Amino acid sequence: MVSAPWNRGSRIYTLLNKYQLGPNEDKDSEWRGTAIYSRAELEMLISDARIPWDRRVLYALEGIAALRHGEAAGLRWRHYDPEEKPVGRLTVATSYNKGRTKTGKTRRMPVHPTLAAILAEWKLRGWPELMRRPPGPDDLVVPFPASPHIAAGTMRDKNSSYKRLCKDLEVLGLRHRRGHDLRRTMISLARTDGARKDILELCTHNPGKGSTIDLYTTFPWESLCAEVAKLDVKRAAPAAVIALTAARGGGGGIDRQRLPRVGTRLATGLATAAGRSEDCWGKKVESTTVRTKQLNWLIQLHSRHWWGPPQRSWCEDLHHEEPSDLKVLHRTPWPPGCAR
């Protein structure tokens, strides 16, 4: 549709058909195949603490419930029924404040267990902290937080959300993609995990006319829930914090001259151990096993010997107390300042 000026500022509208508009094609033909997130990337976006809480909830609505941005922005608490069985229900009835969805039809979306946990925590603690009051039925689920240019509780717009998504992807070290690609990710992962196309389509889209038999088919709510539940997406567990044992003074207190040097070597060793996919002897092992062995060794060495006089020689401890594949550690040079 195009417009042109006419008398006294009024406009006349001309409808163009598909032949006049030309084909609807991507500007970059190679782009669409990369417009998707991996399972691990989706889990980072919904759980990484470096991303503000409200945006993690928004990404969960888009990446687990497959909502379009306008549908997520216009979603209100009255549209969410957590008491529905076997899982909660989202009623997708509007895009932004339009009062209707993109297709003009309302659809029901089962709430995946992971999304249910996110929404429960958000409603109980996150939303009240953001808005300084408990949420009501007509409040937006993910309103804008207060900022110098935006009042708290304002509905999100696509442009602002896109800028914040770009910033979040940069923080996480992920390549650039759109928010709408989260919707595509959910559908792709759910089908990969075994969800039926015809039933999943009832949750994520309003299917077309199809065949006559489709018009006479109504699947029960439990069937829709079962297909959405096949999506294997979980929130990533927060990183474990390891408490080091208290230093032993040995009667004369801590050797302050050795403290900076020892702390630096320990921190470097911990960072190096956490990033390796092979152990230091070239054997292929699971990365989790490598981290566990190397971290335990470094912490034990730190707490038992570097802060005080050893009870036995370093090599003797390793030979008697560590697994056989760690005995080769006696080749490692002695730390500076430690008795041989």
Buried (B, 14 or more C-beta within 10 A) or exposed (E): EEEEEEEEEEEEEEEEEEEEEEEEEEEEEEEEEEEBBEBEBBBBBBBBEEBBBBBBBBBBBBBBBBBBBBBBBBBBBEBBEEEBEEBBBBBBBBBBEEEEBEEEEEBBBBBBBBBBBBBEEBBEEBBEEBBEEEBEEEBBBBBBBBEEEBEEBBEBBBEBBBEBBBEBBEEEEBEEBBBBBBBBBBBBBBBEBEBBEEBBBBBBBBEEEEEEEEEEEEEEBEEBBBBBBBBEBEBEEEEEEEEEEEBEEEEEEBBEEBEEBBEEBBEEBBEEBEEEEEBBEEEEBEEEEBBEBBBBBBBBBBBBBBBBEBEEBBBEBBBEEBEEEBEEBBEEEEBEEBEE
